[in-house]
């Protein structure tokens, strides 16, 4: 494999390893504390789940700018349902489960609507999802009267900070260190999506539709159904992510939750090596992209750099990733 191809294929992974080593050398034990590493993985788990779904959409030749606003809408609906069901006599755990199912259903329905307009209405994905970006946020604001919706069920936040204990690992006070449910969910979703993309007929159809829609149609692939499916799947994953976000914060700020999630998700996908032209991508690369962005944010905070620079840093990282992709295409 040529040096340029190695860089384009594994550049994000090399960058992640390099930044990790720099942090180990400069920050030492503080960085390597298991709680810090756990928190880094959990910090952007919701964005990671969305980015996994976004990967499938982009590979299929689409894009979705509405995921941040949809997160706010689904999260607002989830908190309202938890509060209503719990005050109505339902057990807290059952109320949380019903809210999660409803949020996933609302997200999937929104994704289905987006996908139907794009696939059957033949409207550009950019235009359709840009409308969703404005529309879903507006609905969220109406649900929350323009403010924050707070959970009245303590069990919701207990779930947000619950998880599975890491064997033989204790914190400074001697208590167990948990891998939060958000991180576990992110890992499971990434593994399932990787299997679907690489090992199933549907995954091959997604790649084929993104690579060449006309050739796919000549091969008897129902391209509209494939596009409808990936947008619906992304919507469902957004609904799932919104529940995890609401559980961690025990509330949903309808004007702030999900803000710029679409940019973070697309950035992670592009950094991970998925082509914005469609037809080529990998789930593991997206996971690396999410971790890389999280590590960059962690470094900015740790080194006491003005957090207002985060946007510029991420923008530069995205541009570099796109330029590397362009170089790979010219070399192919």
C-alpha positions, 0 to 999 in steps of 0.5 A: 500500500502506498504511503499516501493510501496509508495516510488516507485510510488510517490517518484519523487513527494515527492522529488519535494515537499521537494525541493520546501519547501527547496527553500521557506524556504531558498530563501523566496520571491525571489523564490515565485515571480510569474515571477520566478515560471513562468520561471521555468515552461517555461524553460524546456517546450520544453524538457517536450514536447519531454519527453511526446512523449518519455514516449509513446515510452519507454512504447511501449518498445523503446527508441530514442536517436536522439531527440536532433539532430532532434530538431536542424534539425527541428529548422533550417528548421523552421527559414529558412522557416520563413525567406524565406516566410516573405521576399517573401511577406507573413505576419509574422504570416502566415510565422510562422504558415507555418514554424511550420507546416513544422517543425512538418512535418519534425519531424514526417517524421524523426520519421516515418523513425526511426519507420519503420526501427525499426518496419519493419526492426527489427533493434534495436532502440538504433542503429537506433536512434544513427544513427539519433543522428549523421545524423540529427545533420549533416543535421542541420549543413549543413543547417546552414553552421556549425553556427547559423541561425538567424530569420529576423522576429521580430514577431517570438521572440514576439511569443516566449515571448508571452502568456496569462496574469495571471488574477489579477497578476501584475509584479513589474512595474504593467504590466501583467504577462504572461504564455508563449505559450511554457508552455501552449503548454507543459501542453496541450500536457501532458493532451492530451497524458495522455488521449490517454494513459489512456482512448483510445484503442491505449493507451492500445495497447502501454502498451500491446506492451511494456509489452509483444510483442508476447502476443500482436501479439497473441491478434491481435494487429499490433505491428509494426503499434503501434511502427511506430505510437509512433515514428512518434508522438514523431518526430512531438512533437520534431518538435513542440518543435523546433519551441518553442526553436527557437522562444524563442532564435530568432535563432537556433545554429545548433551545440548547440541547442538540445544538451543532450535533449535526456538525459534530456527527458529520465531522466524525463521519468525514474524519473517519474516512467516509466519502461525502460523495457516497459509496464508501465508508466505515463504521470503525472510522466514525468511532475513531472520529468521535473519539478524536473530537472528544480528545481534542475537546478534552485537551482544550479544557485541560490546557485551559485554552479558551473554549471558544477556539473549539469551533475553529479547531474542529473546522480545521480538522474537518478541512484536513480530512476532506483534503486527504479524501480528495488526495486519495480520490486523485490517486485512485 
